[in-house]
């Protein structure tokens, strides 16, 4: 029995244009890095090409019409379209199974899991299911030939199918799915076209060892304070991209956000419960509140360093008070790194990061507990929202910006997961998860183009934190739907 439900080919072709126009409107970007010779789409394939999304989805034609065993075929950047003149109707059109010839397949894993859409042992990545369905599932996309892959070298999530491949760049909004350049890779004769680097099946000029995760933190002014890289970027035991530095360990997950690992916690640095405030700035300390009125006293010198190097979004909260680890030498640890103070050194060398990176490398990370930085209690989180456009027409996409701040000191919070809900007419709603907030506390989502909304409507939306707590932090916003007469 087929593992997926058959879809009527004729019905799909009738509704395909609207569906693919919607898809293109959400994901199309102009990429000037693509270049080469293009051709007009041949007359027999023109209508099929247009129905499947045209250049916005399939890319331009990069070859002439050629005969093969499938019929008359023509390469586009992302696929090989074919027409069999001996067959009537919609059955005469197809996509050639380039994936079987491009060395992208892998052995399926037998699994007892019933979660998601599973075909021949491969799970279609949840984010790719909508576009897979727009391609009539296996009819035009073919069977999956790989599990979803996290391609850190090219900074994308990808999955390969027999006839097309799908990907999303880490820095694209969730749901911005594009096609891999199958056609450019498969056309070895009669084509002279270089696809956009982001869509290439593999780019030999890019390797993990060339990546420097410190550069991706972005907001840091003086990255050298975190020390030199002790290894190359590599795939860690938890599947994330990881790089170890003298004083910190950075990782990047599928969302594309680079964060510090909770290194002090992983290495078992001393932890002391938070306590009441006893001293203030006049005593040479800043009190960091972490739980209601409880917290830790941080020396002004340490506080100055933290604020100059990304704030608590990078350091994490303190986990102990200052202690003397050797005669005349002082240390304080935060969730993600520790700071040392040596008063005998010249002023610009007094504060340094504890060299924990070497200790991390010396450990067997495969048996380490995969510590995850817990989200703050909802009462600590303040959410702010804004819209790119004060009003949108029924043919425009709105973009919502979310910022998560610490209620106490208004510093940005990283890794906060949120969900947006739009309240539509007739008591309907549309919801989507956002990527976790970046180190500057922000997350962004581009909403789908909403059709059939009455002109002049004011759409309300709500953004709430997503976590295991009973309560949530939420905020609301509105924008106008208006198309000029």
matplotlib code that plots the C-alpha trace (Angstrom):
import matplotlib.pyplot as plt

x = [0.0, 1.3, 2.6, 1.1, -2.2, -2.5, -3.4, -5.3, -2.8, -5.4, -6.8, -3.4, -2.4, -5.5, -4.7, -0.9, -0.4, -2.0, -0.2, 3.2, 2.7, 2.1, 5.2, 7.3, 6.0, 7.2, 10.6, 11.8, 15.0, 17.1, 20.5, 23.0, 25.6, 23.9, 25.2, 25.5, 23.7, 19.9, 17.4, 13.7, 11.5, 10.4, 6.8, 5.8, 6.9, 5.9, 2.5, 3.8, 6.7, 4.4, 2.0, 4.9, 6.0, 8.0, 11.4, 10.6, 10.6, 12.4, 14.9, 15.5, 16.0, 19.7, 19.6, 17.9, 15.1, 16.7, 15.4, 15.9, 14.2, 11.5, 10.6, 11.6, 13.4, 14.8, 17.0, 16.2, 18.5, 16.6, 15.1, 14.8, 11.3, 10.1, 7.2, 6.2, 4.3, 3.1, 1.0, -2.1, -3.0, -1.3, 0.2, 2.6, 4.5, 7.0, 10.2, 13.2, 14.6, 18.0, 18.4, 19.2, 22.1, 23.6, 25.1, 22.9, 21.0, 21.5, 20.3, 17.0, 16.8, 14.1, 12.2, 9.2, 8.3, 5.0, 5.5, 5.4, 5.2, 7.3, 8.0, 10.2, 11.9, 12.6, 10.8, 9.9, 11.2, 8.3, 9.2, 9.4, 6.0, 4.0, 6.2, 6.4, 2.6, 2.5, 4.6, 1.9, 4.2, 6.0, 4.3, 6.6, 9.1, 9.7, 10.4, 12.8, 16.3, 17.8, 16.8, 16.9, 20.5, 22.0, 24.6, 26.8, 29.3, 26.7, 24.6, 21.3, 18.9, 18.4, 16.7, 17.0, 14.3, 14.4, 13.3, 14.0, 15.8, 14.6, 16.6, 16.3, 19.2, 19.8, 19.4, 16.1, 12.7, 11.2, 9.2, 11.3, 12.0, 13.8, 14.9, 18.4, 20.1, 19.5, 19.4, 22.7, 24.4, 22.9, 23.5, 27.0, 26.7, 25.1, 24.9, 27.0, 25.4, 26.7, 23.9, 23.8, 26.3, 23.6, 21.7, 24.6, 24.4, 27.9, 30.5, 34.1, 35.4, 33.5, 34.4, 33.6, 37.3, 37.0, 34.2, 34.9, 31.8, 33.2, 32.6, 28.9, 28.3, 28.1, 27.5, 30.9, 33.3, 36.5, 36.3, 40.0, 39.1, 37.6, 40.9, 42.1, 40.3, 41.6, 40.1, 38.3, 34.6, 33.2, 29.9, 29.4, 27.9, 24.5, 24.5, 25.2, 28.2, 30.7, 34.0, 36.2, 38.1, 40.4, 37.6, 34.3, 32.7, 30.3, 27.7, 25.3, 22.1, 19.6, 18.1, 21.4, 21.9, 25.3, 25.3, 27.8, 27.5, 26.9, 30.6, 30.9, 27.9, 29.2, 32.7, 31.2, 32.6, 31.6, 28.0, 26.6, 22.9, 21.8, 21.4, 20.0, 21.8, 24.3, 26.5, 26.0, 28.0, 29.6, 31.2, 32.6, 30.1, 26.9, 24.2, 22.9, 19.3, 18.6, 15.5, 13.1, 15.3, 18.1, 21.3, 25.0, 27.5, 29.6, 32.7, 32.5, 35.5, 33.8, 30.5, 32.4, 34.0, 30.6, 28.9, 31.7, 31.5, 27.8, 26.3, 24.7, 23.4, 26.9, 28.1, 24.9, 23.9, 26.4, 26.6, 28.7, 30.2, 33.8, 36.3, 40.1, 41.2, 44.9, 46.6, 46.0, 44.0, 40.3, 37.6, 33.9, 32.0, 29.0, 26.9, 28.9, 32.4, 34.5, 36.5, 39.8, 41.3, 45.0, 45.7, 49.5, 49.1, 48.9, 45.4, 44.4, 45.5, 43.9, 40.7, 41.0, 38.7, 39.5, 41.0, 38.2, 38.4, 41.3, 39.4, 36.4, 38.5, 40.1, 36.7, 34.7, 31.9, 29.9, 29.1, 28.6, 25.0, 23.8, 23.2, 20.7, 20.4, 17.0, 14.6, 13.9, 10.7, 8.0, 7.8, 11.4, 10.6, 9.3, 8.2, 8.0, 6.6, 6.6, 5.6, 7.7, 4.7, 1.9, -0.5, -0.4, -2.4, -3.8, -0.8, 1.9, 3.5, 3.9, 7.0, 6.8, 9.8, 9.9, 12.3, 12.7, 14.1, 14.9, 12.2, 14.5, 17.3, 16.0, 19.0, 18.3, 17.5, 18.8, 17.2, 13.6, 11.1, 7.9, 4.7, 2.7, -1.1, -3.0, -6.7, -8.6, -12.2, -14.9, -13.0, -10.2, -6.6, -3.1, -0.2, 3.5, 6.6, 9.4, 13.1, 14.6, 15.8, 19.3, 22.0, 20.5, 17.2, 15.4, 13.4, 11.7, 9.0, 7.5, 3.8, 2.2, 0.2, -3.3, -6.0, -9.7, -9.3, -11.8, -10.2, -9.9, -9.7, -7.5, -5.7, -4.7, -2.0, -0.5, 3.1, 3.7, 6.6, 6.7, 8.1, 7.2, 5.9, 2.3, 2.2, 3.2, 4.4, 2.4, 2.1, -0.2, -0.1, -2.3, -1.9, -4.2, -5.1, -5.6, -5.6, -6.0, -9.0]
y = [0.0, 3.5, 5.4, 8.6, 9.6, 10.0, 13.4, 14.0, 15.3, 17.2, 18.9, 19.9, 21.4, 23.6, 25.0, 24.9, 28.5, 30.2, 27.9, 28.5, 32.2, 32.3, 30.3, 32.5, 35.6, 34.3, 33.2, 34.8, 36.9, 38.4, 36.7, 38.5, 35.8, 33.5, 34.0, 32.3, 31.6, 31.2, 30.1, 30.7, 27.9, 25.7, 26.0, 22.4, 23.0, 26.7, 26.1, 23.4, 25.6, 28.5, 26.3, 25.0, 28.5, 29.6, 31.3, 32.3, 28.6, 26.6, 29.2, 30.2, 27.6, 26.9, 24.5, 23.9, 21.3, 17.8, 14.3, 11.6, 8.4, 10.3, 12.5, 16.1, 17.7, 21.0, 22.0, 24.9, 25.9, 23.7, 20.8, 18.9, 19.3, 16.8, 16.4, 13.1, 13.9, 10.3, 10.8, 13.0, 15.5, 16.3, 12.9, 14.0, 16.4, 15.3, 16.1, 13.9, 12.1, 13.9, 13.1, 9.5, 10.6, 13.3, 11.1, 12.7, 9.6, 7.8, 4.6, 4.9, 4.2, 1.8, 3.5, 2.7, 6.4, 7.4, 11.1, 13.3, 12.4, 9.2, 7.8, 4.7, 5.2, 8.9, 11.6, 14.7, 17.7, 19.4, 22.8, 21.3, 19.5, 22.5, 22.9, 19.1, 19.0, 21.9, 19.6, 17.0, 15.1, 12.3, 13.2, 16.1, 16.1, 12.3, 10.2, 11.5, 10.0, 11.5, 12.6, 16.3, 17.5, 20.5, 21.8, 24.1, 24.7, 26.3, 27.5, 25.9, 23.1, 20.8, 17.6, 15.7, 14.1, 12.2, 15.1, 18.3, 19.3, 21.8, 24.1, 27.1, 29.3, 29.8, 33.5, 33.3, 33.5, 30.2, 28.8, 30.5, 27.3, 27.3, 24.7, 23.4, 23.8, 20.2, 21.3, 23.2, 20.2, 17.6, 19.4, 18.4, 19.2, 22.1, 24.3, 27.2, 28.5, 29.1, 29.0, 31.1, 29.8, 29.3, 26.9, 24.7, 21.1, 21.5, 24.2, 22.8, 26.3, 26.3, 24.0, 23.9, 24.6, 28.0, 29.1, 31.3, 31.3, 34.3, 36.4, 35.4, 36.8, 40.2, 42.5, 42.1, 45.0, 43.3, 39.6, 39.1, 39.2, 35.7, 34.2, 32.4, 29.5, 26.2, 24.1, 24.3, 24.6, 21.0, 19.1, 18.4, 15.3, 17.1, 17.8, 21.5, 23.4, 24.0, 25.9, 26.1, 29.3, 30.0, 31.3, 30.3, 27.6, 28.7, 26.7, 27.2, 25.2, 24.9, 28.3, 29.9, 31.7, 31.5, 31.2, 30.4, 27.0, 27.1, 26.3, 27.0, 24.7, 21.9, 22.0, 22.0, 25.3, 26.3, 27.3, 29.4, 30.2, 33.8, 36.0, 39.3, 42.6, 43.8, 46.2, 48.7, 50.8, 52.9, 49.7, 48.9, 46.4, 46.1, 43.8, 41.4, 40.3, 36.8, 35.8, 38.4, 40.2, 37.6, 37.8, 38.3, 41.2, 41.7, 44.0, 47.1, 46.0, 42.8, 44.6, 47.0, 44.0, 42.3, 45.3, 45.9, 42.4, 41.6, 41.9, 39.1, 37.7, 36.5, 36.0, 34.6, 35.2, 34.9, 31.5, 32.6, 35.5, 36.6, 34.2, 34.0, 31.0, 31.6, 34.1, 37.6, 36.3, 36.6, 34.9, 35.0, 32.6, 33.3, 30.7, 30.8, 31.9, 32.9, 36.2, 36.4, 39.5, 40.0, 43.4, 43.0, 43.3, 46.6, 48.0, 46.7, 43.1, 42.9, 41.3, 38.1, 35.1, 31.9, 29.5, 27.0, 26.0, 23.6, 21.9, 21.4, 19.9, 17.5, 16.1, 13.4, 15.6, 12.6, 11.7, 15.2, 16.2, 18.4, 21.4, 23.9, 27.4, 27.6, 30.4, 33.0, 32.9, 34.7, 37.4, 38.4, 38.7, 41.9, 41.5, 44.4, 44.1, 46.3, 46.1, 46.9, 48.4, 50.4, 49.2, 46.4, 45.7, 42.3, 41.6, 42.6, 40.5, 42.0, 41.5, 41.5, 42.3, 40.9, 42.0, 40.2, 42.2, 41.6, 43.4, 44.5, 46.2, 46.1, 44.1, 41.8, 38.2, 35.5, 32.2, 33.2, 31.2, 32.9, 32.2, 34.6, 34.3, 36.5, 36.9, 36.7, 37.3, 34.7, 33.8, 32.1, 32.3, 31.8, 30.8, 30.2, 29.7, 32.2, 31.4, 31.9, 35.5, 36.3, 37.7, 41.2, 39.9, 40.1, 37.7, 38.4, 36.7, 37.5, 36.7, 35.0, 37.2, 37.1, 37.0, 37.6, 40.2, 43.0, 46.3, 48.6, 45.7, 46.1, 42.8, 42.1, 39.7, 38.4, 37.2, 35.0, 33.2, 29.4, 27.4, 24.9, 27.4, 27.6, 31.3, 33.2, 36.6, 38.1, 41.4, 42.5, 44.6, 45.6, 46.8, 48.0, 46.1, 48.8, 48.7, 52.1, 52.2]
z = [0.0, -0.8, 2.1, 1.0, -0.3, -4.1, -5.3, -8.5, -11.1, -13.1, -10.1, -8.9, -12.2, -12.1, -8.6, -9.0, -10.3, -7.3, -4.9, -6.5, -6.9, -3.1, -2.6, -4.8, -3.1, 0.2, -0.9, -4.0, -3.8, -6.5, -6.4, -8.5, -8.0, -10.5, -14.1, -17.5, -20.7, -20.6, -23.3, -23.9, -22.5, -25.4, -26.6, -25.5, -22.0, -21.5, -20.0, -17.7, -16.7, -15.8, -13.8, -11.7, -10.7, -13.7, -13.2, -9.6, -8.6, -11.2, -12.4, -16.0, -18.8, -19.2, -22.2, -25.5, -25.9, -26.2, -26.8, -24.2, -23.2, -21.3, -24.3, -25.0, -22.1, -21.1, -18.2, -15.9, -13.1, -10.6, -12.5, -15.8, -17.3, -19.8, -22.3, -23.9, -27.1, -27.4, -24.2, -24.1, -21.4, -18.1, -18.0, -20.7, -18.4, -15.8, -13.9, -14.7, -11.7, -11.6, -7.9, -8.7, -10.8, -8.6, -5.9, -3.2, -2.0, 1.3, 2.8, 4.6, 8.3, 9.4, 12.2, 14.3, 14.4, 13.0, 13.5, 10.4, 6.8, 6.3, 2.8, 2.3, 5.6, 5.1, 7.0, 5.0, 7.0, 8.6, 7.1, 3.6, 3.8, 2.3, -0.8, -1.1, -1.2, -3.7, -6.0, -5.6, -3.3, -5.2, -8.5, -9.2, -6.3, -6.4, -3.4, -0.8, -1.1, 2.0, 5.5, 6.3, 6.5, 8.3, 6.0, 8.1, 5.4, 3.2, 6.2, 5.3, 6.0, 3.0, 1.8, -1.4, -3.5, -6.7, -8.9, -6.9, -3.7, -1.1, 1.2, 3.6, 4.5, 8.2, 7.8, 6.0, 7.8, 8.8, 5.8, 3.1, 1.2, -2.2, -4.7, -5.0, -8.3, -9.6, -13.2, -13.1, -11.5, -13.8, -17.1, -18.1, -21.8, -23.6, -20.5, -19.4, -16.3, -12.7, -10.2, -7.0, -4.5, -1.9, -4.2, -5.3, -4.3, -2.9, -3.0, -2.9, -2.1, 1.2, 4.2, 7.8, 8.6, 7.0, 9.3, 12.3, 14.6, 16.6, 13.5, 13.6, 17.1, 15.4, 18.3, 19.9, 19.7, 20.8, 19.9, 20.7, 24.4, 24.1, 23.0, 19.9, 18.3, 19.8, 17.0, 13.7, 13.4, 13.6, 14.1, 17.8, 19.4, 19.6, 15.9, 16.1, 14.6, 17.4, 17.8, 21.0, 21.9, 24.9, 27.1, 25.5, 23.4, 20.6, 18.8, 16.0, 15.5, 12.7, 13.4, 12.4, 15.7, 17.3, 21.1, 23.8, 25.4, 29.2, 29.7, 33.4, 34.1, 31.8, 33.5, 37.0, 38.1, 41.7, 42.1, 45.0, 45.5, 44.9, 48.0, 49.1, 48.0, 50.6, 48.7, 45.9, 43.4, 46.2, 47.4, 44.0, 42.8, 40.7, 41.9, 39.3, 40.1, 38.9, 40.9, 42.4, 44.9, 44.9, 42.9, 43.0, 43.5, 40.4, 40.6, 38.6, 36.5, 35.6, 34.9, 32.5, 30.7, 30.3, 29.0, 26.5, 25.2, 24.4, 27.9, 29.8, 26.4, 26.0, 29.6, 31.0, 34.6, 37.5, 39.2, 42.2, 44.1, 43.5, 45.2, 45.6, 43.6, 44.3, 46.7, 45.3, 42.2, 42.0, 39.9, 39.2, 37.0, 34.9, 33.0, 29.8, 31.0, 34.0, 34.5, 36.3, 38.0, 38.6, 40.3, 39.7, 35.9, 33.9, 33.7, 30.3, 31.3, 34.7, 33.5, 31.4, 30.7, 32.5, 29.9, 30.1, 26.5, 27.0, 29.8, 27.5, 24.7, 27.2, 28.2, 26.4, 25.1, 23.9, 27.5, 28.7, 29.6, 26.8, 29.0, 27.6, 28.8, 30.5, 29.5, 32.1, 34.1, 32.1, 34.7, 33.8, 30.0, 28.4, 24.7, 22.2, 18.7, 15.6, 12.0, 8.9, 7.2, 9.0, 6.3, 3.7, 0.5, -0.2, -2.4, 0.2, 2.9, 6.4, 8.5, 12.3, 14.5, 18.1, 20.8, 24.1, 27.0, 30.6, 32.6, 35.3, 33.3, 29.7, 28.4, 25.4, 26.0, 23.7, 22.9, 23.8, 21.8, 20.7, 18.7, 16.7, 16.3, 13.8, 14.4, 11.1, 10.1, 11.0, 14.2, 12.3, 13.3, 11.8, 14.0, 13.5, 15.7, 15.4, 15.5, 19.0, 19.6, 18.5, 20.8, 20.3, 21.6, 18.2, 16.1, 12.8, 10.8, 7.4, 7.3, 4.3, 1.9, 3.3, 0.6, 1.0, 3.7, 3.5, 2.5, 5.5, 8.0, 11.0, 11.8, 15.4, 16.4, 19.6, 20.3, 23.3, 24.8, 24.3, 27.3, 29.9, 32.4, 33.3, 32.5, 29.4, 28.5, 25.6, 23.8, 21.0, 17.9, 14.9, 11.3, 8.6, 5.4, 2.7, -1.0, -2.6, -4.9]

ax = plt.figure().add_subplot(projection="3d")
ax.plot(x, y, z, "-o")
ax.set_aspect("equal")
plt.show()
